[in-house]
Amino acid sequence: LFCCLILNLMNNENNQIEIDFNGALSRYKSGHPLHTVLIDFQKIINQIPNHFAAWTCLSWLYLLMQNNDEALRSAKQAVKLNGQDPQARMNLSLALLATNTKGVREHIEIIKRMMIMLPELNSELKESIQDGFERYPDWPELSKVKKWLEL
């Protein structure tokens, strides 16, 4: 009985985190100020430090805000938690470029391999790139990554 109660509490907590995550994502998509959405994702990470999707979103927000050092730190954490996420790797590539840090080519090549194995990733990454240019029109690093990924 005690184990079931703990599991229910954990499930409720995880459900609330997912509700919070989806709410933050919805606020981002509807155009809320980036710094307020960033705080939402930071709160999620404070509650569940291994929430890779929140780290991925956090790194994207930092990139859009041109806070490249924090973007790099967040993107590294996202890739560390889930190396199979192409968005996390794209964010890391962007942050590496923005901070003049080595290692971009490796991540671009991994993303390209993922795109070959899962062609549906192409449209997801295209949407992400389009969103990036809508929010940061002259994003030089994103222009390079788009060209390298042939999107």
Solvent accessible surface area in square Angstrom, and as a share of the most:
residue,aa,sasa,rsa
1,L,173,0.86
2,F,142,0.59
3,C,92,0.55
4,C,76,0.45
5,L,97,0.48
6,I,66,0.33
7,L,101,0.50
8,N,84,0.43
9,L,120,0.60
10,M,103,0.46
11,N,80,0.41
12,N,92,0.47
13,E,112,0.50
14,N,70,0.36
15,N,84,0.43
16,Q,90,0.40
17,I,1,0.01
18,E,79,0.36
19,I,109,0.56
20,D,48,0.25
21,F,19,0.08
22,N,86,0.44
23,G,21,0.20
24,A,0,0.00
25,L,51,0.25
26,S,65,0.42
27,R,85,0.31
28,Y,19,0.07
29,K,145,0.61
30,S,81,0.52
31,G,52,0.50
32,H,80,0.36
33,P,73,0.46
34,L,40,0.20
35,H,102,0.46
36,T,56,0.32
37,V,0,0.00
38,L,15,0.08
39,I,80,0.41
40,D,30,0.15
41,F,2,0.01
42,Q,61,0.27
43,K,112,0.48
44,I,3,0.02
45,I,14,0.07
46,N,119,0.61
47,Q,107,0.48
48,I,38,0.19
49,P,88,0.56
50,N,101,0.52
51,H,23,0.10
52,F,73,0.30
53,A,28,0.22
54,A,0,0.00
55,W,23,0.08
56,T,10,0.06
57,C,25,0.15
58,L,4,0.02
59,S,0,0.00
60,W,19,0.07
61,L,2,0.01
62,Y,15,0.06
63,L,3,0.01
64,L,13,0.06
65,M,78,0.35
66,Q,106,0.47
67,N,63,0.32
68,N,43,0.22
69,D,107,0.56
70,E,54,0.24
71,A,0,0.00
72,L,24,0.12
73,R,124,0.45
74,S,0,0.00
75,A,0,0.00
76,K,104,0.44
77,Q,50,0.22
78,A,0,0.00
79,V,20,0.11
80,K,158,0.67
81,L,62,0.31
82,N,39,0.20
83,G,20,0.19
84,Q,138,0.62
85,D,26,0.14
86,P,15,0.10
87,Q,39,0.17
88,A,0,0.00
89,R,28,0.10
90,M,0,0.00
91,N,0,0.00
92,L,8,0.04
93,S,0,0.00
94,L,0,0.00
95,A,0,0.00
96,L,7,0.03
97,L,34,0.17
98,A,23,0.18
99,T,35,0.20
100,N,144,0.74
101,T,53,0.31
102,K,190,0.80
103,G,34,0.33
104,V,18,0.11
105,R,194,0.71
106,E,103,0.46
107,H,20,0.09
108,I,7,0.03
109,E,72,0.32
110,I,34,0.17
111,I,0,0.00
112,K,58,0.25
113,R,134,0.49
114,M,12,0.05
115,M,19,0.09
116,I,139,0.70
117,M,138,0.62
118,L,87,0.43
119,P,86,0.54
120,E,102,0.46
121,L,17,0.09
122,N,51,0.26
123,S,61,0.39
124,E,97,0.44
125,L,3,0.01
126,K,105,0.44
127,E,118,0.53
128,S,19,0.12
129,I,5,0.02
130,Q,111,0.49
131,D,33,0.17
132,G,0,0.00
133,F,51,0.21
134,E,117,0.53
135,R,77,0.28
136,Y,39,0.15
137,P,95,0.60
138,D,124,0.64
139,W,3,0.01
140,P,69,0.44
141,E,31,0.14
142,L,0,0.00
143,S,55,0.36
144,K,100,0.42
145,V,0,0.00
146,K,79,0.34
147,K,156,0.66
148,W,97,0.34
149,L,4,0.02
150,E,142,0.64
151,L,31,0.15
